[in-house]
Amino acid sequence: MTVVLAIRCANGIVLASDSQITDPGRGLTYPAQKLHSLGRYAAWGGSGSRAVLYDVEQVFHDEADAIVESKNIGHALQARVLPILKHHYDAFIPQVPGQETAGTPATYVLAAGYSGDEPFIVDLDPNGLIGHHEETGFQAVGSGAPQAQQAHALLTHFRMSERDLDYGVVAALRVLDALDASSPSVGGPMDICRLTPDGAHHMDPDEVDGVRRRVRRWIELERDALDRLFD
């Protein structure tokens, strides 16, 4: 299971993901980087076929500035991802002798960041369809996306879109940690990227550990409030 999610806050966007790859055909799980830079002001992550995502990474690395500076970022992403998807779909072998279940080339891409001062959260589904999520302020892709959507719905009353980016970072890690605790196919280390008009910052493990301390404090404060609910 993979989950990549984006949360828009008052002054920035957080893009976050787990790092566990599950290969059901071989019964393996292993860590892998799922978030990648998209120039200086954006980042992207994906789920699905690792071969497809590898090819996407190469193209995005070479053409990041052209994508982010385009008038329509969704179309710019689509124009680059669709040929890769078509190539892999055409080459996909659905049934392999001696293999009960074949992998699937279905791939999702989620990109977020800033084009000038304008924020964007854009995803592409396996059919190449574009989704814009700047107004809703949240999107998740991957097999863990439904659980992430549910977790985000449970946090809606905290109004992350009106809060500082630091709150969004804590909320993103809390959602990922909850999925890690409830699903054996989601696992750390968790990857977090802070996106503002000043640039993209990929947080290192020590910074993520600091955020996790904030998550624990948040949980403790909620527990204390609940303990005093009937006082």
N, C-alpha and C positions, 0 to 999 in steps of 0.2 A: 504494500500500500504506500502511496505517496500522497503528500499534501503540500501544496504551495499556496500561500494566502497573502492577500494584500489588504491593508486597512488604511483608509485615509483619515488623517487628523486635521486639526485646524491649521497647522503650519508644516505639514509634511505627510509622507506616506511610509509605512513600514511594509516591507516584503520579507516573508519568512517561510522557511520550509524545514522539514525533517531531512535526514540524510540516509535513511535506510532503503536499500534496494532489495526487492524480493524477486527471486527467480524461481517460480513454481515448477518450471520444467526440470530444473536440476535440484530443487529443494534447498536453495541457498539464499542467504541474506548477507549483505555486505554494505558498508558505508560508501557513499558517493556524493560529490558536490552537486547540488541541484540549483543553486543560485549563481548567476553569472552577471558580470558587468555588461551594461549596454551603453558604452561611452561613459562620460563623467557624471551624467545627471540621471541615469536610469539603470535598471537591472531587470533581469528576467529569470524565470524558472520554468521547468516543464515536467511533465509526467508521461509515462508510456514507454515506447521503444527507445532504448538507449542508443541504438544506431541512428535513429532519426534525430534525436536530440544532439548527438555528436555533430551531425552535419549542420544542424541549425546553429549550434555554437560557433562553428567555423565561419558561417556566413555572417552572423550577427557581430562577431568580433571584427571582421573586415569592413563591415558597412554600418557600424553603430551610429556614427555621426549623421550619415545620410538618413537613417531611419528616424532618429529623434528630431532632426531638424525638418522633416517633411511636413507638408501642410496637413496630411491625414496619416497619422501614425498607424492606425488600424490597417489602412490599405498598404502602407509600406511594409508592415509585418507580413501581411497576407501575400504580397507579391514575392516575398523571399521564401516563405515557408511552404506555399502550395507546390512549387516544383519539387521540393524535397519529399513532401508527402506522396505526391503522385509517383515519383521514382520508386519509393519503397513499397507503395501499394502494388505497383506493377510487378515488382520483383518478389512479392510475398508468396510463400508456399504454404497454403493453409493446412495441408496434411503431409506429414513426413512419416515414412514407414518406420515402425518401431517406436514411435513417439505418440503417446496417447493424447496429449494436449499440446497444441502449438501455441507459440506466443502470438501476440496481436500487435500490429503496427500502430494501433490507435494512439495518438499523441496529442496532448494539450500543451499550449504555451500561454504563459501569463507574464506580461511585461508591465512595469510601472515606473513612474519617475516624472521628470519635468522637461517640457519643451519650452524654453524660456521660463516664464513665470507660470505657465499653465500646467497643472497636474494631469496625468493620464494613468488610467488603469485599463488595460486592454487585454483580452484573451482571444485565442483562436482554438476552436474545437477540431476534432479529427476530420470534419467535413470542410474545414477551412473557413467556417463562418466566424465573423468578428463580433465580439461583445465589448461594449463600453460600460465602465462601472464607476466613472468619476462621481456621478451624482449619488448612487447608492452608497459609495464609500467602502465597499467590501466585495471581494471575490475570492474564491478558492477553486483550485483545479486538482485533479488526481482522484484516486479511488477513495481517499479520505475526505474529499470535499463535502459530501453530505453531512458528515459528523462535524466538520469545521463550520458549516453553515448553521447547524443547530447550536453549536457552542457560541457562535457569534450572536445568534438571536437571543440567547440567555443573558448576554452582556449588553444588549441594546440600551437598556435603561441607564447605562453609564455614559451614553452620548459621546463616544470616542471622537466623532467628527468635530466636536466642539472643544476638544481638549488638546493639550500640548502633545507633540510627537512622543515624548517620553512615556505617556500613558498608553499610547498605541503599541509601543514596543513591548511593554509589560503585558498588555492584553494578548498580543500575538503569541508570546512565549507561553502564557497561561493556557491558551487554546492548544498549542502543540504539545505541551506537557500532559494535558488532559487526554489527548489522543494517544500519546505514548503509554499512559497508564492503562488505557482501555483497549488498545489494539496491539497485538504482538507484531504486526507488520509495519508499525510506525515506530521509529527509533531515532535517537540522537547520534551524534551531537546535533543540536538545532542551529540553523543558520539564519541570521537576521541581518537585514540591510536597511539602514535609515536613508530616506530619500527626501531632499529638500531642494529648493531652487539654487542653493549654494553647492550642491553636489551629492553624490552617493557615498555612503560610508558603510562598508561591510564590517560588522562587529567581530572582534576576535574572541576566542574562547573565554578569556578573562572578563571581557565586557559582558558576554552572555551570562556568565556566572553571577555578575553583579546584578543583572536584570532579574535573574532567578531569585535572588535574595529579596528583591522588591515584590516578586510574585508571592513568596512566602509571607511577607508582611501584609500584603493585601488579603490573603486568605485568613491570617490571624485577626485582622481588623473586622472582617466579615463575621468570623466566628464569635468575636467579642460582642458585636452588635446583635447577633442572634441570641446570644446568652442573655442579653439585657432587654430583649423584645417585650417581655411580659412584666418587667419591673414596674 
